[in-house]
Amino acid sequence: MDRRLRNRSLADLDVQVVRLRKQQHSVPGRLEDISETGLCIILPCEFWPEELVKLEAADSTLFGHVVYSTWKRNAFRTGIEIEQVLLGGTDLAQLLGTVLRNTMPGVSLSR
C-alpha cells in the first residue's frame, strides 16, 4: 500500500546542496522526484530535519528546509520542502520552472 499523501513526478537532475549555516559545505546529489510539497534528493550524507538548504540546479537556485533524511540502500533519501525558487535563463532552467509550476503551485518562482 502506498502511504504517500501527494502524487510524485519522477525526475533525474544533478543538484548541489549547500548547508546554509555552513556555506562552505556543499554536497552533490540527484533529484529523484517532485511532489506538491517538495523534492526528494539522493545524497551521500545525512542532513538534519529543519536544516536550511540551498539547491543549485540548471543555473537555478532553490531555497528550502529538510523534512527527512533516511538511509536507503547506499545513500540518504532526503525530503526538502521548497520555499523559494530563483530561475536561471537556460532552456533547462525553463523546463525546471515549468515542472515546478505544474507540480508545486504554492512555491514562489522568480527570475
N, C-alpha and C positions, 0 to 999 in steps of 0.2 A: 504494500500500500504506500502510495506517495503522500507524504505528510506536508509537502510544500503548500504554503498559502497562496503563492503567486506563480504564474507561469514563468518559465525561463527561456530565453533565447540563447542558443549556443553561440559562442564567439571564439575567436582564435587570433589574439593580438598580443604582441610583445608590449610589456609595460615596465616602467621603472617606478618603484615605490619608495618614497622618501619619508622617513620619520620626521615630522615637523619639529619635534623637540631637539632632535639631533640631526640637523640638516646635512651633516657630512655622511650620515648613514643612509645609503641608497642600496636597494636590493632589486635585482632583475626578477621579473615574474611573467606570468602568462595569463591573460584574461580568458576565462573559461566560459562564463555565461553572464547574462544580464537579465535582471528582473525589474519589476516596477520599483522595488525598494533598494536595489543596489547591484553590486558586481561581485562575482566570485573570481578570485585571483589565486593562482597556484604559485606558491612561494617556497624558497629553500629554507626559510627560517620562520619562527613564530613571531607574530605581532600580538599585542595585548588588546583585549576589548576596551573600547573608548579611546584608544590611541589615535591621535590626529595624524592623517597622512596626506601626502600629495602624490598623485599618479601622473606620470608623464607618458603620453602615448600619441602617436600620429601627429606630432607637433602641437598637441593639445595638453592642457593641464586640468586635472580633476582634483577637487578637494573633498575630503570626507573623513569618516572615522571608522575604525574597525568594530565590527559587530561580533565576529567569532573568528577563531583560528584553530583548526582541527587537523591533527596528523592523520593522513590517509595514504597508505601505500608508501611512497617515498618522498612526500612533500606535504606542506601545510596548505589546506584549503582555507582560504581567508575571505570572509564576507566583509565587504566595505559598503557602507551607506554613503552615497554621494550627496554633497550639499550644493556644490557649485562647479560649473564647467567653463573653462576658457578655451574656445575652439581656435585652432590654427587655420591656416589658409590652404593647406594641401587638399588634394582630392580625397585622401584617406581620412583627413580630419572632417571633411564634409560628410563622408559616409558615416563616420562615428557620430557626428551630430544628428544625422537623420535617424540612426538606430536609437540613440538616446532620447530624442524627441518622441519617437513612437513607443518606446518601451518604458521610459521614465518621465511621464508628462509633468510631474511635480518638481523636477530638478531645474535649477536656474542655469540657462545656457547664455553665454555672451562671447563676443569676439574681441 
